[in-house]
Amino acid sequence: MTTNGDILTLAQWLSPSFPVGAFAYSHGLEMAIADGVIGTAGEMQDWLTDVLRNGSGRNDCILLRAAYGCADREALDMVNAHGVANSSSAERRMESERQGAAFTKTVADIWDVDAPEHLFPVAVGAAAARLNLDPTLTASMYLHAFVSNLVSASVRAVPLGQTEGQAVLAALAPVCTEIADDTALSSLDDLQSTAFLSDIAAMRHETLQPRIFRS
C-alpha cells in the first residue's frame, strides 16, 4: 500500500531541486526550437506527447519497471545495457548516464541505498525497489518529472509564458498516468521508438552553435 511517506520520497527524488542537473538538458528540444519546428504551446504539446507515447518517455518507463523487478546486479546490468543500446544519440546516453550517476550518489548518501551508477530510469527503478515504493506510482511520477523538465526548457528557449507552459504540463499529466499503467506488463522486448523527429533533433544538437543546453 502506498503511503504518504512514499509519495513524499518520490516527490523529493523527482523534484527540480534534487541534484541531478536535469535543468541542463533539453532532450533535443533546443534543436527543434532553433529549426522553427516548435514555436507555440500547441506545437510543444504535440512534440512532447509524441516523445512520451512513442519515444524515450515510454522507453524510460519500461526500463524503470524492468530495473524494479531485477533480483540481482547481473540482471540490473542487463537492463542497463538494453537502455544504452536503445539510446538514439551520444547526447541522449550522456544525459541519462550523468543524471543517473548523480541520482545514485545522493540516494546512497541520504537513504543508504547501495546501487550502481546506471541510466537515470534504471537507477530510479532500482532505488524504488530497494525502498519498496509502488512501481506504478514511481513510473508515473518519473514521467511527470521528465516532461516537466522539458516544458521548463521550452518555456525558456521558445520562449513561452509560464502560464502556457503549465497548461501544457497539465494536459500531459494524464498521458504520464496512462503510459505508467500501460507498461505494467511490458518487457525489454517492447523497447522501441517511432519519435523520429525527436531522435534526429537529439543527434543534430551535438553540433548546434550557439546553444544553452547540454542536449
C-alpha positions as CSV (number, residue, x, y, z in Angstrom):
1,M,0.0,0.0,0.0
2,T,1.3,3.4,-0.9
3,T,1.8,5.7,2.0
4,N,2.1,9.5,2.2
5,G,5.8,8.9,3.0
6,D,6.3,7.0,-0.2
7,I,4.7,9.8,-2.2
8,L,6.9,12.4,-0.5
9,T,10.0,10.4,-1.1
10,L,9.3,10.2,-4.8
11,A,8.4,13.9,-4.9
12,Q,11.8,14.7,-3.4
13,W,13.7,12.4,-5.8
14,L,11.9,13.8,-8.8
15,S,11.8,17.4,-7.7
16,P,13.7,20.1,-9.7
17,S,15.7,20.7,-6.5
18,F,17.1,17.1,-6.5
19,P,20.7,17.5,-7.6
20,V,20.7,15.5,-10.9
21,G,21.2,18.6,-13.1
22,A,18.1,18.0,-15.2
23,F,17.8,21.7,-15.9
24,A,20.9,21.5,-18.2
25,Y,19.3,19.1,-20.7
26,S,16.6,19.8,-23.3
27,H,16.4,16.3,-24.8
28,G,16.9,17.7,-28.3
29,L,14.2,20.3,-27.9
30,E,16.7,23.2,-28.3
31,M,17.5,21.9,-31.8
32,A,13.8,21.7,-32.7
33,I,13.2,25.2,-31.5
34,A,16.2,26.5,-33.4
35,D,14.8,24.8,-36.6
36,G,11.5,26.6,-36.0
37,V,9.6,23.3,-35.5
38,I,8.4,24.4,-32.1
39,G,7.3,27.9,-31.6
40,T,3.9,27.7,-29.9
41,A,2.5,26.0,-26.9
42,G,0.4,23.7,-29.1
43,E,3.5,22.6,-31.1
44,M,5.4,21.9,-27.8
45,Q,2.5,19.8,-26.5
46,D,2.3,17.8,-29.7
47,W,6.1,17.2,-29.7
48,L,6.1,16.1,-26.0
49,T,3.1,13.9,-26.4
50,D,4.9,12.1,-29.2
51,V,8.1,11.7,-27.1
52,L,6.0,10.3,-24.2
53,R,3.9,7.9,-26.2
54,N,6.2,6.8,-28.9
55,G,9.8,7.6,-27.8
56,S,12.1,7.9,-24.9
57,G,9.3,8.6,-22.4
58,R,7.8,5.1,-22.9
59,N,11.2,3.5,-23.1
60,D,12.3,5.1,-19.8
61,C,9.2,3.8,-18.2
62,I,9.8,0.3,-19.5
63,L,13.5,0.4,-18.3
64,L,12.4,1.7,-14.9
65,R,9.9,-1.2,-14.4
66,A,12.4,-3.7,-15.6
67,A,15.0,-2.4,-13.2
68,Y,12.4,-2.5,-10.4
69,G,11.9,-6.3,-11.0
70,C,15.6,-7.2,-11.0
71,A,16.7,-9.8,-8.5
72,D,20.4,-9.2,-8.6
73,R,23.2,-7.0,-10.0
74,E,23.7,-9.1,-13.1
75,A,20.0,-8.6,-14.1
76,L,20.2,-4.9,-13.4
77,D,23.3,-4.6,-15.6
78,M,21.5,-6.3,-18.4
79,V,18.6,-3.9,-18.2
80,N,21.1,-1.0,-18.3
81,A,22.8,-2.5,-21.3
82,H,19.5,-2.6,-23.2
83,G,18.9,1.0,-22.3
84,V,22.3,2.1,-23.5
85,A,21.8,0.1,-26.8
86,N,18.5,1.9,-27.3
87,S,19.9,5.4,-26.8
88,S,19.4,7.2,-30.1
89,S,22.4,9.5,-29.8
90,A,25.6,10.2,-27.8
91,E,23.9,13.1,-26.1
92,R,20.9,11.1,-25.1
93,R,23.1,8.5,-23.5
94,M,25.2,11.2,-21.7
95,E,22.1,12.9,-20.5
96,S,20.7,9.7,-18.9
97,E,24.1,8.4,-17.6
98,R,25.1,11.7,-15.8
99,Q,21.7,12.2,-14.2
100,G,21.7,8.5,-13.1
101,A,25.1,8.8,-11.6
102,A,24.1,12.0,-9.7
103,F,20.8,10.4,-8.5
104,T,22.6,7.3,-7.3
105,K,25.1,9.2,-5.3
106,T,22.6,11.3,-3.5
107,V,20.2,8.5,-2.8
108,A,23.1,6.4,-1.4
109,D,24.2,9.3,0.9
110,I,20.7,10.0,2.3
111,W,18.8,6.7,2.1
112,D,21.7,4.3,2.3
113,V,20.6,2.7,-0.9
114,D,23.6,0.9,-2.4
115,A,23.2,0.8,-6.1
116,P,25.5,1.0,-9.2
117,E,25.6,4.1,-11.4
118,H,23.2,3.3,-14.3
119,L,21.0,5.2,-16.7
120,F,18.6,7.5,-14.9
121,P,15.4,5.4,-15.3
122,V,17.3,2.3,-14.3
123,A,18.7,4.0,-11.2
124,V,15.3,5.3,-10.2
125,G,13.7,1.9,-10.7
126,A,16.4,0.1,-8.7
127,A,16.2,2.6,-5.8
128,A,12.4,2.4,-5.7
129,A,12.6,-1.4,-5.4
130,R,15.1,-1.1,-2.5
131,L,12.6,1.1,-0.6
132,N,9.6,-0.9,-1.7
133,L,7.9,2.1,-3.4
134,D,5.0,1.4,-5.6
135,P,6.3,0.8,-9.2
136,T,3.3,2.3,-11.0
137,L,3.4,5.5,-8.9
138,T,7.2,5.7,-9.4
139,A,6.8,5.4,-13.1
140,S,4.0,7.9,-13.3
141,M,5.9,10.5,-11.2
142,Y,9.1,9.8,-13.1
143,L,7.4,10.6,-16.4
144,H,5.7,13.7,-15.0
145,A,9.1,15.0,-13.8
146,F,10.7,14.1,-17.2
147,V,8.1,16.1,-19.1
148,S,8.0,18.9,-16.6
149,N,11.7,19.5,-17.2
150,L,11.2,19.6,-20.9
151,V,8.3,22.0,-20.5
152,S,10.6,24.2,-18.4
153,A,13.2,24.1,-21.1
154,S,10.7,25.0,-23.8
155,V,9.4,28.0,-21.7
156,R,12.9,29.3,-21.5
157,A,14.0,28.6,-25.1
158,V,11.0,29.4,-27.3
159,P,10.2,31.5,-25.2
160,L,6.7,30.8,-23.9
161,G,4.8,32.3,-21.0
162,Q,4.8,30.4,-17.7
163,T,1.0,30.0,-17.8
164,E,1.2,28.5,-21.3
165,G,3.8,26.1,-20.0
166,Q,1.8,25.0,-17.0
167,A,-1.3,24.5,-19.2
168,V,0.8,22.1,-21.4
169,L,2.0,20.2,-18.4
170,A,-1.5,19.8,-17.0
171,A,-2.6,18.4,-20.4
172,L,0.3,15.9,-20.4
173,A,-0.3,14.7,-16.8
174,P,-3.0,12.1,-17.9
175,V,-0.6,10.8,-20.6
176,C,2.0,10.1,-17.9
177,T,-0.5,8.2,-15.9
178,E,-1.7,6.3,-19.0
179,I,1.8,5.2,-20.0
180,A,2.7,4.2,-16.5
181,D,-0.3,1.9,-16.4
182,D,0.1,0.6,-19.9
183,T,3.7,-0.5,-19.3
184,A,2.8,-2.6,-16.3
185,L,3.2,-5.9,-18.2
186,S,5.9,-4.6,-20.6
187,S,9.3,-6.2,-21.1
188,L,12.6,-5.2,-22.6
189,D,11.4,-6.6,-25.9
190,D,8.9,-3.7,-26.1
191,L,11.7,-1.1,-26.2
192,Q,11.4,0.9,-29.5
193,S,11.0,4.4,-30.8
194,T,9.0,6.0,-33.6
195,A,9.5,9.5,-32.4
196,F,11.9,10.0,-35.3
197,L,12.0,13.8,-35.3
198,S,12.9,13.9,-31.6
199,D,15.7,11.4,-32.1
200,I,17.1,13.2,-35.1
201,A,16.9,16.5,-33.2
202,A,18.9,14.9,-30.4
203,M,21.6,13.8,-32.9
204,R,21.8,17.2,-34.6
205,H,22.0,19.1,-31.3
206,E,25.6,17.9,-30.9
207,T,26.8,20.5,-33.4
208,L,24.3,23.3,-32.7
209,Q,26.0,26.6,-32.0
210,P,25.4,28.7,-30.0
211,R,23.4,26.6,-27.5
212,I,22.3,26.8,-23.9
213,F,21.6,23.2,-23.1
214,R,23.8,20.2,-23.0
215,S,21.4,18.1,-25.0
